[in-house]
Structure formats: C-alpha cells, structure tokens
Amino acid sequence: MAMKTPTKPRRPTLAEAGPEYARLTEKAEALRSEEAALKSERSKLLAEVAAATHDGGDRAARVQAELGSVTGDAPEIKPVGSRTRLESINTRLGDIAALLDALRLPIVNARMKASAEVCKAVKDEHTSLVREMAKAFVALHAAHAAYGAFADDLNREGVAWSQLGPMQPHWLGDPRSNQCRVALFLREAVRAGFIGASDVPSELR
C-alpha cells in the first residue's frame, strides 16, 4: 500500500540559527583539516628520516656538504631539514590539540543556544506531528480492538482459523487494557500537553 510522502517543510539548520555556532564549528573543522594534513606530512618525513639514518644519517649529510664545498655542487641536507620541519609540525600539532580542546565547551554552549532557536522555529510542526500520531494511534486502537473481538468470537466457537493467517499485533498489548502501548503513548501525550484527555478513548485513560 503506497503512502504519499508529505512535503518536508523548510527547517533552519544549527548554523543558520546560531552564527556563533557556525563560526566556531567552521574554525574547528579547519583545524582538524590542518591537523590531518600535518600528520600525513609527518608520517612521510619520519619515513625519510628513518631511511636517511639507515643509510648513514647526519654523517652522510656532513660528507655531502663538505664535498659540495669542494666540487661546487649545492648540498642537499635533507635529513637535517626534515628534523627541523618535524619539530615545527609537532609544535603546531600541539597547538591545534590545545585549540580544539579550548573550543569544545564553547561549541557545546553555542550548539545549545542554536538548538533553542531551531526548536522555536519547528515547535508548531512538532506539535502537529504528535497530534497526527495520536489520531493515528486512536484509529489503530479501534482497529486492534475490533480485530481482537473478531478473534475472540472465532476462538469461542472453536473455529480453527489459522488458514486465514492470523495477524494479531501482540506487541501492542491487550486492547482491552489501559496499560497497552497505545494507552501509554496517549496518556503521555496528554501529560505533555499535546492533546486533551477527551481525545483519549475512555477505556484507555
């Protein structure tokens, strides 16, 4: 049975509702991107330093430098430069970690403020949806109760009706009880102020 999908109303995002939240999260994302790039670069540099150390390390760099002074060739002292860059990367990564830690609480606070604004904007839609669910549950209860009465009648007569393919929704509970799941939902909706007590069938109050 196909169901028509309702048109989704336009709802504000957290970033739209909270400019401060948008600014802080944008900064945090930029820091995380930088952190990822630096860690990738650090891994490559560590591999280069390890390879250079295995091949003679700083001694090879010194020999290369001295030969360059004699032959006139420009020396390439990569391992030393790599270590300097590694120190710079590690310092920056430490700064980024501290910055992200410092941003954590402000982002949480900004998210709560932005969430409050979103909730104001969608409050009417939420109330309408809960009321629609409540109406549907009342209708479901009526159908459940009717089906239960049908099953009781057949069972009372001793009819073997499994050939019909019984479809009792046992997960809903007993429709004759005010402790069934539909009753619990409806009473909670009344307590929360979404529907009135009169909207709940008397047997479920």
BAFI-3210 file (N, C-alpha, C; in Angstrom, 3 decimals, decimal comma, padded with zeros to 6 digits):
// residues 205
n [1|2|3|4|5|6|7|8|9|10|11|12|13|14|15|16|17|18|19|20|21|22|23|24|25|26|27|28|29|30|31|32|33|34|35|36|37|38|39|40|41|42|43|44|45|46|47|48|49|50|51|52|53|54|55|56|57|58|59|60|61|62|63|64|65|66|67|68|69|70|71|72|73|74|75|76|77|78|79|80|81|82|83|84|85|86|87|88|89|90|91|92|93|94|95|96|97|98|99|100|101|102|103|104|105|106|107|108|109|110|111|112|113|114|115|116|117|118|119|120|121|122|123|124|125|126|127|128|129|130|131|132|133|134|135|136|137|138|139|140|141|142|143|144|145|146|147|148|149|150|151|152|153|154|155|156|157|158|159|160|161|162|163|164|165|166|167|168|169|170|171|172|173|174|175|176|177|178|179|180|181|182|183|184|185|186|187|188|189|190|191|192|193|194|195|196|197|198|199|200|201|202|203|204|205]
n.u [000,853|000,868|002,119|001,573|004,177|004,697|005,201|008,279|008,795|010,616|013,320|015,322|018,880|021,374|023,577|022,464|020,676|022,326|024,782|027,183|027,709|028,101|030,425|032,317|032,329|033,173|035,767|036,835|036,640|038,395|040,771|040,937|041,238|043,695|045,226|045,046|046,386|048,945|049,689|049,819|051,913|053,921|054,203|055,348|057,754|058,964|059,444|061,320|063,435|064,029|064,936|067,167|068,746|069,258|070,926|073,212|072,771|073,254|075,960|076,272|075,047|076,806|079,154|078,290|077,828|080,414|081,786|080,407|081,328|083,813|083,549|081,728|079,119|075,697|074,795|072,538|070,887|068,934|067,959|068,520|067,037|064,537|064,203|064,039|061,690|059,949|059,992|058,752|056,240|055,302|055,127|053,112|050,998|050,596|049,658|047,294|045,834|045,457|043,930|041,610|040,678|040,125|038,060|035,979|034,012|032,876|031,696|029,788|028,112|027,299|025,960|023,768|022,416|021,824|020,255|018,027|016,907|016,278|014,383|012,327|011,539|010,511|008,552|005,683|005,320|006,251|004,376|002,080|002,708|002,858|000,218|-001,023|000,036|-001,151|-003,863|-003,740|-002,980|-005,234|-007,065|-005,780|-006,001|-008,778|-009,132|-007,534|-008,879|-011,276|-010,389|-009,436|-011,830|-013,055|-011,315|-011,683|-014,354|-014,265|-012,520|-013,997|-016,007|-014,613|-013,421|-011,091|-008,977|-006,489|-005,847|-006,565|-004,541|-003,710|-003,232|-002,561|-001,485|000,529|002,519|001,447|000,081|-002,692|-005,723|-007,847|-006,881|-005,865|-003,230|-001,945|000,236|-000,582|-002,299|-000,504|001,138|-000,729|-001,593|000,776|001,097|-001,008|-000,182|002,012|000,820|000,073|-002,266|-005,763|-007,353|-009,827|-009,445|-008,580|-009,643|-012,142|-011,695|-008,992|-007,921]
n.v [-001,187|002,001|004,992|008,444|010,687|013,246|016,755|018,048|020,486|023,604|023,763|025,482|025,204|024,295|025,933|028,079|029,036|029,705|031,845|032,078|029,438|028,403|029,790|028,893|026,086|025,980|026,938|024,882|022,706|023,546|023,471|020,726|019,722|020,842|019,568|016,883|017,027|017,780|015,590|013,633|014,621|014,504|011,739|010,982|012,407|011,233|008,717|009,354|010,353|008,090|006,397|007,838|007,788|005,098|004,851|006,180|008,597|011,685|011,868|011,255|013,524|015,526|014,797|015,089|017,820|018,848|017,867|019,232|021,811|021,623|020,673|022,408|021,806|022,162|021,348|018,866|018,739|016,961|015,232|016,700|019,016|017,839|016,992|019,426|020,431|018,482|019,059|021,526|020,790|019,093|020,938|022,624|020,788|020,263|022,763|022,876|020,764|021,817|024,056|022,895|021,574|023,763|024,871|023,131|023,316|025,956|025,395|023,467|025,002|026,964|025,352|024,527|026,976|027,584|025,385|025,890|027,998|026,747|024,938|026,690|027,531|025,207|024,297|024,393|022,675|020,282|019,851|019,503|017,152|015,280|015,311|014,283|011,705|010,814|010,788|008,813|006,635|006,342|005,543|003,197|001,756|001,343|-000,314|-002,438|-003,315|-004,128|-006,198|-007,905|-008,580|-009,952|-012,160|-013,298|-014,105|-016,126|-017,929|-018,592|-020,066|-022,212|-022,354|-023,378|-021,350|-020,780|-020,984|-018,618|-016,918|-015,513|-012,281|-010,973|-008,126|-008,549|-007,143|-004,717|-005,040|-005,856|-004,832|-004,315|-003,385|-000,668|-000,369|-000,947|-000,402|001,676|003,094|003,987|005,689|007,652|008,737|009,851|011,819|013,455|014,334|015,815|017,873|017,889|016,822|016,694|015,290|014,354|013,500|010,969|007,660|006,510|004,010|003,828|005,709]
n.w [000,000|-001,082|000,304|000,518|000,433|002,680|002,063|002,925|005,304|005,296|007,408|009,794|009,886|012,351|011,994|010,615|012,500|014,591|014,434|015,881|016,584|014,030|013,282|015,183|014,780|012,172|012,425|014,018|012,258|010,271|011,684|012,223|009,644|008,980|010,902|010,076|007,614|008,458|010,019|008,070|006,530|008,467|008,829|006,384|006,490|008,727|007,718|005,780|007,345|008,828|006,782|005,906|008,190|008,364|006,164|006,880|007,984|009,680|009,224|006,508|005,486|006,326|005,000|002,387|002,342|002,721|000,499|-001,397|-000,981|-002,052|-004,676|-005,660|-006,044|-005,092|-001,837|-000,590|002,214|003,407|005,577|007,983|007,532|007,429|010,044|011,352|010,258|011,240|013,963|013,909|012,934|014,991|017,070|016,095|015,903|018,586|019,378|017,897|019,053|021,609|020,981|019,859|022,109|023,733|022,314|022,613|024,786|024,325|021,816|022,492|024,160|022,333|020,527|022,057|022,380|019,700|019,116|020,687|019,285|016,874|017,804|018,554|016,057|014,902|016,551|016,250|014,094|015,175|017,240|015,707|014,349|016,444|017,299|015,032|015,071|017,418|016,715|014,768|016,337|017,937|016,006|015,259|017,625|017,695|015,468|016,256|018,542|017,371|015,776|017,727|019,009|016,951|016,682|019,211|019,073|017,095|018,318|020,550|019,459|018,740|016,296|013,863|012,684|011,554|008,916|007,817|008,300|010,853|012,296|014,736|016,451|018,709|019,989|020,593|022,889|025,101|023,792|025,422|027,732|029,819|029,971|027,706|024,886|023,191|024,859|026,823|025,316|024,496|026,939|027,823|025,901|026,595|029,139|028,365|027,111|024,447|023,444|024,454|027,382|026,658|024,113|024,234|024,108|026,392|027,595|027,641|029,281]
ca.u [000,000|001,721|001,736|002,031|005,194|004,364|006,229|009,084|008,901|011,970|013,705|016,649|019,973|022,034|024,455|021,611|020,060|023,360|026,006|028,358|027,957|028,666|031,798|033,176|032,479|033,989|037,144|037,235|036,818|039,631|041,874|041,015|041,797|045,123|045,805|045,159|047,434|050,232|050,000|050,225|053,264|054,830|054,461|056,292|059,055|059,534|059,962|062,530|064,478|064,419|065,731|068,452|069,507|069,705|071,977|074,361|072,245|073,863|077,319|076,133|074,740|078,029|080,055|077,732|078,030|081,839|082,098|079,816|082,180|084,989|083,151|080,853|077,728|074,860|074,493|071,150|070,940|067,506|067,592|068,513|065,872|063,350|064,047|063,580|060,277|059,223|059,834|057,737|054,936|054,889|054,710|051,806|050,001|050,293|048,814|045,965|045,161|045,044|042,859|040,397|040,203|039,560|036,832|034,961|032,910|032,145|030,874|028,638|027,223|026,727|025,003|022,545|021,717|021,287|019,183|016,840|016,317|015,671|013,171|011,286|011,071|009,823|007,638|004,332|005,361|006,380|003,081|001,154|003,074|002,474|-001,243|-001,351|000,329|-002,162|-005,078|-003,492|-002,987|-006,632|-007,653|-005,147|-006,613|-010,125|-008,977|-006,979|-009,958|-012,238|-009,770|-009,408|-013,183|-013,262|-010,572|-012,324|-015,585|-013,910|-011,944|-015,070|-016,765|-013,729|-013,066|-009,659|-008,890|-005,107|-005,765|-006,791|-003,314|-003,930|-002,291|-002,685|-000,290|000,741|003,442|000,670|-000,545|-004,122|-006,501|-008,840|-006,172|-005,395|-001,770|-001,393|001,204|-001,304|-002,779|000,647|001,541|-001,739|-001,575|001,991|000,811|-001,876|000,655|002,909|000,017|-000,120|-003,678|-006,578|-007,778|-011,016|-009,032|-008,214|-010,814|-012,340|-011,149|-007,532|-007,488]
ca.v [000,000|003,176|006,129|009,708|011,314|014,656|017,728|018,396|021,933|024,147|023,935|026,102|024,378|024,872|027,018|029,224|029,544|030,180|032,304|031,777|028,008|028,224|030,301|028,024|024,773|026,183|027,013|023,546|021,870|023,982|022,944|019,268|019,505|021,146|018,501|015,691|017,262|017,774|014,216|012,930|015,098|013,991|010,326|010,908|012,884|010,217|007,657|009,870|010,420|006,715|005,888|008,536|007,277|003,748|004,986|006,931|009,710|013,011|011,773|011,381|014,921|016,324|014,464|015,701|019,259|019,164|017,618|020,312|022,992|021,403|020,489|023,498|021,348|022,572|020,191|018,619|018,224|016,684|014,711|017,759|019,849|017,063|017,023|020,771|020,501|017,641|019,804|022,552|020,109|018,631|022,123|023,063|019,788|020,502|023,969|022,527|019,959|022,730|024,892|022,081|021,341|025,023|025,151|022,110|023,836|026,999|024,802|022,856|026,086|027,586|024,402|024,578|028,219|027,444|024,378|026,557|028,783|025,792|024,403|027,713|027,575|023,970|023,875|024,147|021,472|019,136|019,650|018,977|015,763|014,461|015,192|013,362|010,362|010,460|010,420|007,525|005,604|006,121|004,727|001,878|001,076|000,906|-001,452|-003,522|-003,824|-004,829|-007,458|-008,749|-009,098|-010,931|-013,364|-013,897|-014,772|-017,377|-018,851|-019,034|-021,075|-023,342|-022,360|-023,471|-020,317|-020,461|-020,887|-017,221|-016,149|-014,572|-011,157|-010,210|-007,338|-008,776|-006,132|-003,570|-005,352|-006,189|-003,610|-004,113|-002,894|000,712|-000,405|-001,311|000,606|002,837|003,853|004,648|006,801|008,705|009,421|010,674|012,981|014,331|014,955|016,780|018,986|017,862|016,525|016,767|013,990|013,919|012,910|009,596|006,804|006,347|002,751|003,910|006,786]
ca.w [000,000|-001,203|001,134|-000,022|001,270|002,882|001,712|004,086|005,460|005,429|008,806|009,889|010,382|013,525|011,541|010,285|013,729|015,517|013,758|016,713|016,424|012,688|013,270|015,995|014,149|010,966|012,900|014,463|011,069|009,620|012,498|012,024|008,308|009,076|011,711|009,239|006,622|009,147|010,420|006,862|006,201|009,485|008,547|005,269|006,950|009,618|006,857|005,144|008,368|009,147|005,663|005,909|009,331|007,987|005,154|007,381|008,743|009,643|008,653|005,058|005,187|006,507|003,894|001,178|002,431|002,528|-000,901|-002,169|-000,878|-002,898|-006,072|-006,092|-006,137|-003,957|-000,999|-000,194|003,582|003,622|006,887|008,998|007,261|007,785|011,506|011,713|009,897|012,181|015,221|013,649|012,824|016,325|017,831|015,599|016,295|019,993|019,434|017,380|020,072|022,680|020,449|019,765|023,473|024,226|021,563|022,879|025,608|023,600|020,758|023,160|024,590|021,133|019,963|022,856|022,042|018,346|019,180|021,235|018,200|015,935|018,446|018,441|014,669|014,497|017,621|015,738|013,249|016,077|017,901|014,707|014,065|017,596|017,274|013,943|015,565|018,417|015,974|014,120|017,373|018,332|014,938|015,364|018,772|017,321|014,568|017,062|019,398|016,509|015,365|018,917|019,226|015,883|017,048|020,388|018,633|016,415|019,303|021,430|018,715|018,465|014,870|013,536|011,633|011,196|007,463|007,429|008,521|011,958|012,323|015,979|016,784|020,143|020,537|021,061|024,169|025,078|023,534|026,488|028,920|029,743|030,062|026,400|024,418|022,667|026,016|027,449|024,452|024,518|028,235|027,851|025,054|027,392|030,176|027,732|026,622|023,005|023,205|025,664|027,928|025,929|022,836|024,512|024,373|027,827|028,107|027,695|030,177]
c.u [000,891|001,193|002,332|003,023|004,872|005,529|006,977|009,219|010,358|012,257|015,090|017,683|020,555|022,899|023,644|021,037|021,078|024,634|027,279|028,726|028,605|030,127|032,743|033,393|033,303|035,467|037,655|037,484|038,097|040,843|042,038|041,597|043,294|045,846|046,026|046,285|048,823|050,634|050,456|051,647|054,273|055,176|055,480|057,693|059,736|060,131|061,259|063,694|064,968|065,294|067,114|069,342|070,068|070,879|073,176|073,996|072,991|075,263|077,259|075,848|075,984|079,020|079,596|077,974|079,485|082,259|081,563|080,676|083,409|084,604|082,295|079,408|076,949|074,508|072,999|071,165|069,513|067,186|067,536|067,305|064,588|063,108|063,548|062,097|059,435|058,983|058,745|056,337|054,434|054,432|053,325|050,699|049,623|049,395|047,393|045,176|044,642|043,883|041,539|039,809|039,535|038,237|035,676|033,762|032,169|031,252|029,623|027,630|026,530|025,697|023,682|021,732|021,080|020,135|017,894|016,132|015,645|014,363|012,019|010,669|010,237|008,791|006,246|004,278|005,433|005,052|002,077|001,438|002,672|000,960|-001,696|-001,079|-000,730|-003,466|-004,925|-003,513|-004,399|-007,327|-007,084|-005,769|-007,992|-010,060|-008,465|-008,069|-010,972|-011,673|-009,722|-010,765|-013,511|-012,583|-011,214|-013,577|-015,273|-013,360|-013,018|-015,896|-015,906|-013,327|-011,552|-009,401|-007,458|-004,927|-005,986|-005,517|-003,502|-002,823|-002,468|-001,389|-000,008|001,631|002,714|000,071|-002,020|-004,933|-007,565|-008,214|-005,728|-003,881|-001,141|-000,549|000,526|-001,779|-001,640|001,099|000,555|-001,747|-000,328|001,791|-000,090|-001,049|001,562|002,156|-000,229|-001,579|-004,419|-006,972|-008,977|-010,682|-008,684|-009,471|-010,932|-011,708|-009,619|-007,026|-006,935]
c.v [001,240|004,304|007,400|010,348|012,796|015,557|018,159|019,904|022,365|024,401|024,551|025,108|025,035|026,053|028,268|029,857|030,138|030,570|031,988|030,300|027,741|028,651|029,361|026,659|024,875|026,241|025,639|022,626|022,244|023,444|021,439|018,927|019,753|020,047|017,246|015,835|017,205|016,366|013,386|013,321|014,540|012,526|010,168|011,336|011,874|009,070|008,083|009,895|009,026|006,123|006,518|008,040|005,897|003,809|005,797|008,194|011,011|012,977|011,931|012,820|015,784|016,076|015,131|017,201|019,622|018,929|018,739|021,559|022,878|021,391|021,622|023,088|021,790|021,349|020,090|017,963|017,946|016,175|015,784|018,658|019,142|017,096|018,384|020,924|019,649|018,357|020,857|021,943|019,687|019,796|022,578|022,081|019,933|021,705|023,654|021,718|020,842|023,605|024,124|021,803|022,591|025,348|024,238|022,679|024,984|026,455|024,160|023,926|026,746|026,662|024,422|025,835|028,122|026,449|024,995|027,361|027,876|025,267|025,408|027,695|026,356|023,492|023,532|022,884|020,216|018,817|019,022|017,499|014,834|014,258|014,244|011,921|009,905|010,033|009,042|006,385|005,309|005,232|003,306|001,080|000,535|-000,335|-002,672|-004,161|-004,624|-006,179|-008,433|-009,370|-010,176|-012,255|-014,077|-014,677|-016,120|-018,401|-019,430|-020,148|-022,298|-023,455|-022,452|-022,518|-019,920|-020,332|-019,458|-016,376|-015,099|-013,503|-010,309|-009,440|-007,428|-007,722|-004,881|-003,797|-005,679|-004,912|-003,332|-003,539|-001,440|000,799|-000,854|-000,153|001,858|003,717|004,620|005,848|007,961|009,449|010,299|011,940|013,966|015,067|016,042|017,951|018,993|017,597|016,649|015,371|013,446|013,300|011,425|008,781|006,506|005,088|002,785|004,990|006,248]
c.w [000,000|-000,332|000,544|000,945|001,433|002,499|002,974|004,197|005,617|006,902|008,872|010,402|011,629|013,129|011,207|011,544|014,696|014,800|014,556|016,590|015,066|012,650|014,017|015,338|012,869|011,336|013,309|013,273|010,338|010,373|012,300|010,651|008,306|009,845|010,877|008,218|007,262|009,568|009,224|006,466|007,193|009,229|007,428|005,700|007,865|008,809|006,194|006,124|008,710|008,049|005,641|007,034|009,023|007,015|005,641|008,101|008,556|009,049|007,135|004,668|005,295|005,376|002,612|001,165|002,150|001,091|-001,779|-002,134|-001,753|-004,376|-006,593|-006,268|-004,902|-003,136|-000,686|001,176|004,024|005,017|007,968|008,812|007,648|009,283|011,975|011,420|010,838|013,498|015,071|013,595|014,199|017,200|017,411|015,971|017,762|020,170|018,981|018,408|021,198|022,226|020,363|021,139|024,029|023,537|021,958|023,659|024,922|022,496|021,356|023,559|023,399|020,487|020,727|022,539|020,658|018,326|019,706|020,153|017,176|016,510|018,400|017,044|014,290|015,522|017,089|014,891|014,122|016,755|016,944|014,425|015,207|017,595|016,175|014,364|016,554|017,733|015,337|015,135|017,863|017,299|014,984|016,510|018,418|016,418|015,326|017,923|018,577|016,075|016,542|019,188|018,194|016,235|018,232|019,988|017,974|017,406|020,215|020,767|018,387|017,009|014,707|012,372|011,255|009,687|006,961|007,556|009,605|012,033|013,592|016,259|018,294|020,779|021,022|022,451|023,989|024,859|024,585|027,749|028,738|029,976|028,740|025,881|023,857|023,809|026,676|026,635|024,563|025,848|028,375|027,027|025,786|028,443|029,592|027,115|025,118|022,632|024,528|026,126|027,168|024,571|022,993|024,781|025,856|028,385|028,221|028,647|031,482]
res [m|a|m|k|t|p|t|k|p|r|r|p|t|l|a|e|a|g|p|e|y|a|r|l|t|e|k|a|e|a|l|r|s|e|e|a|a|l|k|s|e|r|s|k|l|l|a|e|v|a|a|a|t|h|d|g|g|d|r|a|a|r|v|q|a|e|l|g|s|v|t|g|d|a|p|e|i|k|p|v|g|s|r|t|r|l|e|s|i|n|t|r|l|g|d|i|a|a|l|l|d|a|l|r|l|p|i|v|n|a|r|m|k|a|s|a|e|v|c|k|a|v|k|d|e|h|t|s|l|v|r|e|m|a|k|a|f|v|a|l|h|a|a|h|a|a|y|g|a|f|a|d|d|l|n|r|e|g|v|a|w|s|q|l|g|p|m|q|p|h|w|l|g|d|p|r|s|n|q|c|r|v|a|l|f|l|r|e|a|v|r|a|g|f|i|g|a|s|d|v|p|s|e|l|r]
***
